[in-house]
Amino acid sequence: METLKTLLKLYIVMSLALNAKTENDIYYVRYFESDHNFKADLSMLSTSRRGKAHLAVGYNEFDLPVKIERVSNLGVIEKREMLRYDDTGKLIERGEYTDRWKYLSLVIYGENEPWSQEYRIWRYKANEPLTFTDQQSHFTIVDGVQVSKIVFQTVDSQKYGQIELDYDYLGNLYEERWRDLPSGRVIRRFKYKFEQIYDFIEPHTVVQIWEFGHDGQLISSVAVDMAPADQLYKTPPPRTNNVLDEVDIISREIKERRVILNNNSIFPRTEWDELILVNGERLYIDFVDVTNDGIQFRMKKENDILTLPFHRVRSLTSRMGDVIYPKQIHLNRQ
């Protein structure tokens, strides 16, 4: 039932991303001319910030920075960040968000972050001499709604894993890929299918999940009859913190083995990302990332990561039909 545990964790992370308002009250604001001055604690007078690009930093009652706004010389907020700490004052979250309180990205610090824990359990042996103390999980969130990518890195900024999440046109999760880094090799993959079932009793949703291993073999398949909306929440809104009532519902279904399918279902063939070069050549690839040097990808049945400079690329379309390049990669922050 590991696939259901993974799906459950996705719900929790998505809920966290959709509720960006901080619990920390801002007690006072200080202004800094640059990041360097902010780190050196060299503030500027509020009257000196007019007509200058600067940072406006809000502090809580414990003198910890909880809100950072990067302001242009025209007075326009170009970037908003919020920070959260544990009871000891240690930084545990840092997120960039829009003016409507929706995250564009989120960093969770610490080896207890559940996605990174699940990834490491799958990827590494229990006795392997590796340390992930103070590691970071970087979440990329599309339109402030859907988590599209999670990158795991050690405290010294070495990226060791990545999870990619694709959605269909209805916004339902469609595919989940786990990659080893820096190799870029897919080591685990999930396919999801949400079906609305209408019967004489009550319409309900069935989620089918297929799990594949590092060599593409089917490991497991299962379908779960999701709880109706009027039975999902024991606690009426508003609900606080990052604990959802869905957790109890799904956990109980796992324990009761309320499973309606458990066999090797027929599954469509794997689709590839499509890369078109400026000379018209068409390549079917496994897209990895966009960097300052170009587009990183792997060819079918190849292990090496290749980088193609942007001037040689006409377009890149994902296996879900979304245009990755040449459209703007980063969302408008305003």
ZADO-19565 format. One record per residue: x, z, y of N, C-alpha, C in turn. Coordinates in pm, whole numbers, plus 50000, padded with zeros to 5 digits. Atoms other than C-alpha are relative to their C-alpha. Example, Ala and Ser with C-alpha at 12.3 -4.5 7.8 and 13.67 -1.06 7.14 Angstrom:
// ZADO-19565
500895000049881512305078049550500905000050120;499184999449881513675071449894499235007350109;
// end
This chain:
// ZADO-19565
500815000049880500005000050000500875000050128;499124999949884503024996150230499504990650108;500515009349900501364966350399498965006650089;501024993249921498454988250511500645010150095;499294990849913500865014150649500584992550119;499425007949893502574986850849498924995750099;501105004149914499254973950984499535011850084;500424988049929498305009551080500945003050115;499044997349894501505014051277499864989950113;500235009949897500774981751460498875004450092;501104995149919497454996351579500485010650098;499554989049916499225027151712500874994750114;499135005449897501895007351898499204991950101;500825007849910499304983652043499225009150093;500734990649916497285013252169500925005850106;499034994749905500405027452332500254989950110;499705010449902501074994052505498844997650095;501175002549917497534991952640499655011750089;500314988149921497565026552793501275004550072;498704998249936500465025653035500015010850106;500004990149893499335052253282500805012349959;499124988750030501805080653302499265013250012;500544986649990500975116853245500765008350102;499174992649907503675127053494499514997650143;500355001349860502535133953851501264998150083;498865002449912504825121454127499955010150114;499944989549900505915149854355500694995350128;499375005349880508195130754592500674986749966;499415013350015509805096454649501314999450076;498725002549933513395086954730500284985149995;499705014249989514825053254830501494997749982;498615003250029518035036654714500254985250030;499685013849961519795005354831500284991249879;499655007950118520884994454480499945008849876;499944992550125521005004354114501235009049996;498784992049997524545016254167499795012950079;500254988249918523455039854444499005009549932;500974991750072520535051954231500715008349893;499264992950103522855060953944500955010450060;499084990749934525245077554189499265010350084;500854990649925522325096454350500294999650150;499745001949857523095081854695498764993550062;501255005249946519705078354860500184995450144;499995004849863518875061755192498795005750074;501124995449921516595072155477498824990549984;501185008650015513045059355449499924989850113;500045009449887513405043255792501024988849986;498955010250016516495023955675499614989149902;500375009650104514625005055401499274987950056;500775011249944512644982255635500884987750013;499265012649994513774946255598501134999149900;498955000050101516094955155307499405000949860;500384998150140515734951054933500455013849957;499674986350036515664985654781499205004549878;500734993750109514435008454503499225011950056;500814988249968511565032954555499795007749871;499994992250123511885060554294499155012550018;500834988149998509195086554227500485010149899;499504989250084510185120254081498885009749965;500984990050040508195146253889500455013950044;499704986449956508225183953935501325005349946;498714995850057511395186553722501154991850055;498995008449934513305162553952500504988849910;499675011250086513275135253686499304987450053;500655012349953512635098853793498984995049897;501055004450092509325087353642499424986550040;500515012949956508525056253846501034993250088;499025007749923510855029053979499364986950043;500515012649947509695000854205501134992850072;498965008149937512074972954303499334991350107;500675006249886511084960554649500924989950066;499215010449934512244928354815500155003250149;499814997749856513404925855176498754996950081;501275002849935509894913355258498955010649970;500924989350033508314944855120499134997349879;500775003650119507014928454800500615006949877;499524993550122507244948354476500254989349894;499635010450095509104925654234500025005149856;499924994450136509354949153936499595014650003;500464986250011507674981453830500435005649865;499594993450124509045005753571499495014350000;500374985950017507845038953435500835006049889;499164993050096509845064653242499275012549952;500624988050057508705092653011501045007949924;499014991050057510585122852878499335009549901;500544989650088510195148552602500085013550070;500064986749939509885185852661501365005250045;498654995749961513665189352692500574991850115;499525008549892513945162752963500784987949953;499305011750054515385135952732499104987750011;500765012449983514285100152808499564994649865;500515005150127512035086852530499294986550016;500665012949977510255056752689500364994650137;499815006749872510935031352962499304986649992;500795012150009508485003553035499864992950133;500295008249882508004975053280498534996049993;501435002350003504394969753382499534992250122;500595007549890502104949353607499305009550096;500724991849905500154961553907498655004649946;501244995850063497174965553672500275009349880;499644990050100498974990853450500044994349858;499805005850133499664967153162501494997149983;498585001650026503104966753004500384985449979;499365012750033505274935753004501085002049894;499004996550100507964952852800500075015249991;499934985650023508614987152657501205003149913;498874995350079511715005152528499695014249955;500174986650054511285035152298501345004549942;498684995050039514415056152245499865010049885;499964990350108515275075151929499754993849864;500085005350136515565069651556498675003049932;501284996650061512075083851491498894990350037;501025010149968510245053851638499544993449870;500485003650134507975043251345500314985849955;499685013750043508605005551349501454999049952;498595000650040512385010051336500235007649870;499884992650126512025036151060499564991349883;500515008550108509945012350848500984988649972;499055011050017512424984050909501245004849926;498774995250062515455005150812499795003949854;500294996650140513775018050495500034987649913;500045012650076513224982150385501384993349995;498785007949987516574968150503501235006849940;498764993350037519154994950419499785009749884;500054990350109519925016150116500115014150056;500044986149952519435053750146501405005750018;498644994449993523135060950089500954991350081;499135008749921524445033850321500525007750122;499404991749893526885049450575499774994050138;500325005249868525105038450892499285011050079;500694990249916523885059151186499184992850106;500905005949902520965050951412499535010450101;500314989749901520985081851632499904993950139;500245005049865519575074151979499884984850005;500245014450000518765038551875498844996650093;501055004549909516345017552085499134989549932;500935010350044513234997152001499434993250124;500425007749882512494969652256498764991749964;501265007050024508864957352261499754989850111;500445010249905507904924452428498494998449984;501464999750005504194923952519499454988350080;500535012049937502374891352597498755003650080;501174997949913499934893552891499575014650003;500354986050000500034931452862499065004149890;501014997450103497894929452549500625000149860;499535001750137499744917552238501515001549990;498574998650028503124928652107500464987549925;499555012550061504954896052030501365001349932;498674998750061508444908451942500495014350017;499384986949995510244940951860501464998249957;498575001250031514064942151868500595014149990;499374986950023516024971751728501494998950027;498575000049974519484980451855500545014250001;499354987050007521965008751816500325004850140;499714994149871523085031752095501084992350074;498975008249935526055008452161499554985650017;500625013049967523644978752213500234989149896;499885009850107524274961951877498634997749936;501315003250056521064944351768500124998649848;499915000450146520424949751396498734995149932;501245004750062516834938451341499004995450102;501025005549910513854920151487498724997449921;501315003150058510124917551412499254991150097;500765009449918508074888151542498555000149954;501434999650028504264888651563499314988050063;500755011649953502134857151591498505002749989;501454997949997498404856251676499284986650001;500795012249996495654830551628499264999050133;500655002449872493434816651905498955010550033;500954989249977491024845851863500695013150035;499264987949970493784871151924500275008849880;499744992350123493954882951562501434997749953;498665001350055497344889551406499994989949886;499965010950097498334859151199501215001049908;498784999350081501934863251084500955010050061;499004990149960504644889751097501284997149924;498725003350061508314881651032501045010650035;498924990449981511144906750985501334992649982;498715006850006514634893451062501145010049999;498734992949992518064907150994500804994350116;499115004449893520394905451293501395005749976;500005012449922522834891151377499794987249919;500105012150081522284866951085498764991750034;501235007249970518724857951195499184996549878;500695003450125517614855850830498705008049986;501274993250024513954863850754500105007449867;499864991950121513984892650503498665005349949;501334995550041510274901350494498964993050087;501005007449924507094883550597498615003949954;501404997250030503374891450617499134988950057;501055008949950500414867850652498705007950004;501274992949984497094881350782498874990050019;501205008149980493604866750768498815009250021;501174991949967490604882850939498754991449979;501245007250027487204872050810498805008850031;501234993049971483824882350945498994996649891;500925002050112481454886950650498595004350044;501404997049967477694885250705499215000849870;500814998450120475444899250434498675006450040;501324994649973472004914650400500045014550049;499914986049962473274949750471500505001350143;499394998549868475614948050770501234991150010;498795008049986478234923950906501235009050006;498774992250001481784936150848501184990649992;498785008049997485374924150871500885003349881;499064998650110487684918450577501364994950046;498645004049966491434917350638500774997449872;499165003550115493534898950380501465000150045;498584998749967497274905950376500834995049883;499045004650100499984887150187501395004450044;498644995349970503524901250169501004991849920;498965008250062506604879850098501365006650020;498674994249995510184890550024501014991050068;498945007249928513534877950153500194985849949;499845013650051513534847449925498684992449998;501275007049988509944838050003499015002649889;500914997650111508394851349683498885009350044;501144991549970504934867149700500175013349929;499844986550055505274904849653498665006349971;501304993850019501694916349698498964993150085;501115004949919498284906049827498855009749985;501084990150001495384928149920499024996450110;501035001749897492134926950116499265013150016;500644987349970490534956650286498744997550081;501265000649927486934960050400500085010250113;499814991049886487344974450752498715007450032;501164991849967485035001950870499224993750114;500815005049888482084991151093500345007350128;499624994449870482534997551463499345013550025;500684987549972479935025351470500475011449910;499454989750086481825043851196501495002350025;498554999949984485345038151327500495012450073;499534989049918485565065851583499175012649978;500664987050011484745102051510499895006550138;499974994249867485585110651871499574989450101;500435010049902483675092452149501024998550112;499085001749888485665077652440499685010050111;498615004750006487695086752632500825007649898;499094993750094490395093552373501395000250061;498704998649936493835105752480501124999449899;498775000650080497405103952352500044987249919;499825012150078498515078152093499475001549858;500564997950132496535091251796498614993849996;501265007250009493655068551692499215004949880;500834996350113490705076851472500094989949887;499825009850107491425044651281500975005149894;499014994750093494325063351123499315007149885;500704992750105491975086250935499184990749913;500845009250077489665057850833500844992149900;499195008450088492425035650693500705008549895;499334991350096494305064650533499045004149889;500974996050101491125075550357499704988449905;500255011650085490525040150232501164997849902;498855001450089494045039150093499905010049886;500084989650102493555072049912498874997249900;501135002650088490175061349774500124986449929;499745013250059491655027149678498794990950016;501145008649970488795009449847500494985950025;499395013249994490394975749773499124990249926;500905009650064488384944849696500734987949945;499245011350052491184920749608501435004649976;498614996450027494574925149443500564990149898;499465010250089495874892849295500804990150082;499185010049933498114863449374499104988950054;500925009549940495814844649611500734987050034;499445012949959496344808049691500345001050147;499544998049863498334806750011500554986950054;499525012649946499044777450244501514999950015;498555001249990502584764150275500495005350134;499404994849878504964778450533500184988850101;499815009649892504974760350868501265003650077;498764998149927508074755951082499784997250148;500025002949857508704755651456500534985750021;499655014149977509064720551603500844998850127;499075002049889512034711751825500184985050022;499835014249966512144677952004501144998950099;498845002149915515444666652154499694989550106;500225009449891515764646052471500114985549952;499905013650054516674615552257498834996549909;501185002750080513334618252076500075005149858;499874995050136514704633251755499165012649982;500894988850029512294658051594500615008449887;499434991050099513604688651407499005011149969;500834988850041511674714651207500925011749970;499024989249998513424747951256499315013549985;500454986049996513114785651234500535005750131;499614995349867513174796751600500345014849995;499544986049999515104829151660499845006350137;500044993749869515464835352034500384989950107;499565007549883515984821352384501035008450073;498934992849932519284831452545500424992350125;499485006949882521154822452863500754987349964;499235011750043523194797452659499124989049943;500885010150058520174779552511499065006049897;500964996050102517774781052218500715002649868;499414996550129518874799051901499014997149888;500895003450111517504786951568500814998549872;499405002950130518194781751199499324987949943;500575011550070517704749551007499465004549866;500554996850131515694749550687501115000549895;499044997950108517734762950393501435002050050;498694997049944520624771550627500035014550043;499874985949964521944806550698500545002250140;499354998249870523904800751020498994998350114;500795001549878522314805451363500694989950091;499495010349910522764775151586499445002150140;500464999149861522494773851966500044986250062;500105013049937521284742652145499795001950150;500164998249855521794740552524498714993750050;501305004349951518664735252732499974985350039;500015013949953519754701252867499824990049886;500225008950113519464686952514498615001349939;501314997150058515954700452449498904994550089;501195004649928512754682752550498885010249990;501064990150017510324707852402500235007949871;499994991750119509974736052150498615005949985;501364995350028506594744251992500055009049877;499994990650112506014774251767499114995249888;500815003650116504424772251423498525003050023;501384997249964501264785951587499464990350104;500445009949902501144756851833500245004050144;499724995649863502334776752137501284993550051;498825006049939504784760052375500965011050041;498984990249967507954780852393500904994950111;499185006449899509994756552600499464985950022;499334995249879510004742352869499185009450087;500784991349912507254765453000500785012750028;499304987849958508334797453176499925010449889;499954990550109509454822952918499465013650044;500394986849954508924854453125498734999350081;501274999549930505534864353261500215003050149;499994996649858504804865853633499725014850016;500114985549990505244902053729499025004350110;500894996149891502864901154025498564998149958;
// end
